[in-house]
Amino acid sequence: MELSEVMRTTAAVRDFTDEPVPDDVLYAILDDARFAPSGGNRQGWRVVVVQDPAQRRRLADLCAPVWGEYMAQGVLGETPFSVVRPTRADLAAAAADPPPNPLFAHIETVPVVLVVAVDLGALAVSDKDLDRHSIVGGGSVYPFCHNILLAARDRGVGGVMTTFLARAEDGARDVLGLPDGYAIASMAVLGHPVKQLTRLRRAAVEDVTTVDRFDGAPFTG
Ligand SMILES: Cc1cc2nc3c(=O)[nH]c(=O)nc-3n(C[C@H](O)[C@H](O)[C@H](O)COP(=O)(O)O)c2cc1C
């Protein structure tokens, strides 16, 4: 596929056919994804290919309460887990009684489950001392995560990165044997899409791009 088409059509896919993704295809996807950039080219990412159904179940069970929290905030019209606005949701109640999630319900049969972790010691976090939530560190691992999805799409494979597991990191640390100093960046699932969406809803360039200043004129090309 053309790169432009891959970028424009890599939709979040959560529903997969039974067709397996062979290990050599997964290897090729990761082999492309590893060319992602990272601060100082430190490449702090590590990937666990979770094949054991029991391991997958443990991870999905860790994610389920977070899904409950996410949904409870979403139905209130909030951005879930916002760092700038406190939630009005009762997170404890939501976590205790999460709604069903088809991905977690069928995690054992999803063709590919990956956990991407990152070595915190490899992150160059230039905004770490600002008096606000830090954002830069993620930039050294999420390009890699998205590269996985792009490389998958190029091979007719779909998927989605999820971040529920990051909130359940303490439990995931035990399940995965994740060493201290490593953080969970995402849990990604891959497979052949039941339906491939190709028209993604995204804001136009001029709606998110301005000239010279944040409040400058829209950049229209
Ligand atoms: C950093 C990040 C975190 C995400 N976390 C989740 C998640 O926890 N669960 C999930 O189902 N999708 C998750 N997604 C997928 C988004 O929901 C998806 O990219 C977005 O809704 C756009 O979907 P579309 O490409 O199909 O239009 C995440 C995406 C990103 C980039």
Ligand as a Chemical Component Dictionary entry (heavy atoms), coordinates in Angstrom:
data_LIG
# 
_chem_comp.id                   LIG 
_chem_comp.type                 NON-POLYMER 
_chem_comp.pdbx_formal_charge   0 
_chem_comp.three_letter_code    LIG 
# 
loop_
_chem_comp_atom.comp_id 
_chem_comp_atom.atom_id 
_chem_comp_atom.alt_atom_id 
_chem_comp_atom.type_symbol 
_chem_comp_atom.charge 
_chem_comp_atom.model_Cartn_x 
_chem_comp_atom.model_Cartn_y 
_chem_comp_atom.model_Cartn_z 
_chem_comp_atom.pdbx_ordinal 
LIG C1  C1  C 0 -2.689  6.740 23.340 1  
LIG C2  C2  C 0 -3.905  5.983 22.908 2  
LIG C3  C3  C 0 -4.619  5.266 23.833 3  
LIG C4  C4  C 0 -5.719  4.517 23.449 4  
LIG N1  N1  N 0 -6.346  3.746 24.382 5  
LIG C5  C5  C 0 -7.349  2.947 23.996 6  
LIG C6  C6  C 0 -7.925  2.060 24.921 7  
LIG O1  O1  O 0 -7.517  1.977 26.073 8  
LIG N2  N2  N 0 -8.933  1.262 24.506 9  
LIG C7  C7  C 0 -9.378  1.298 23.221 10 
LIG O2  O2  O 0 -10.293 0.542 22.897 11 
LIG N3  N3  N 0 -8.852  2.126 22.312 12 
LIG C8  C8  C 0 -7.842  2.939 22.676 13 
LIG N4  N4  N 0 -7.252  3.761 21.744 14 
LIG C9  C9  C 0 -7.765  3.813 20.367 15 
LIG C10 C10 C 0 -8.571  5.064 20.107 16 
LIG O3  O3  O 0 -9.837  4.938 20.705 17 
LIG C11 C11 C 0 -8.687  5.270 18.608 18 
LIG O4  O4  O 0 -7.390  5.484 18.087 19 
LIG C12 C12 C 0 -9.549  6.467 18.254 20 
LIG O5  O5  O 0 -10.837 6.324 18.779 21 
LIG C13 C13 C 0 -9.657  6.663 16.750 22 
LIG O6  O6  O 0 -10.280 5.535 16.189 23 
LIG P1  P1  P 0 -10.370 5.371 14.596 24 
LIG O7  O7  O 0 -8.955  5.332 14.088 25 
LIG O8  O8  O 0 -11.081 4.072 14.347 26 
LIG O9  O9  O 0 -11.099 6.550 14.056 27 
LIG C14 C14 C 0 -6.158  4.517 22.104 28 
LIG C15 C15 C 0 -5.438  5.261 21.176 29 
LIG C16 C16 C 0 -4.320  5.974 21.554 30 
LIG C17 C17 C 0 -3.537  6.736 20.503 31 
# 
loop_
_chem_comp_bond.comp_id 
_chem_comp_bond.atom_id_1 
_chem_comp_bond.atom_id_2 
_chem_comp_bond.value_order 
_chem_comp_bond.pdbx_ordinal 
LIG C1  C2  SING 1  
LIG C2  C3  SING 2  
LIG C2  C16 DOUB 3  
LIG C3  C4  DOUB 4  
LIG C4  N1  SING 5  
LIG C4  C14 SING 6  
LIG N1  C5  DOUB 7  
LIG C5  C6  SING 8  
LIG C5  C8  SING 9  
LIG C6  O1  DOUB 10 
LIG C6  N2  SING 11 
LIG N2  C7  SING 12 
LIG C7  O2  DOUB 13 
LIG C7  N3  SING 14 
LIG N3  C8  DOUB 15 
LIG C8  N4  SING 16 
LIG N4  C9  SING 17 
LIG N4  C14 SING 18 
LIG C9  C10 SING 19 
LIG C10 O3  SING 20 
LIG C10 C11 SING 21 
LIG C11 O4  SING 22 
LIG C11 C12 SING 23 
LIG C12 O5  SING 24 
LIG C12 C13 SING 25 
LIG C13 O6  SING 26 
LIG O6  P1  SING 27 
LIG P1  O7  DOUB 28 
LIG P1  O8  SING 29 
LIG P1  O9  SING 30 
LIG C14 C15 DOUB 31 
LIG C15 C16 SING 32 
LIG C16 C17 SING 33 
# 
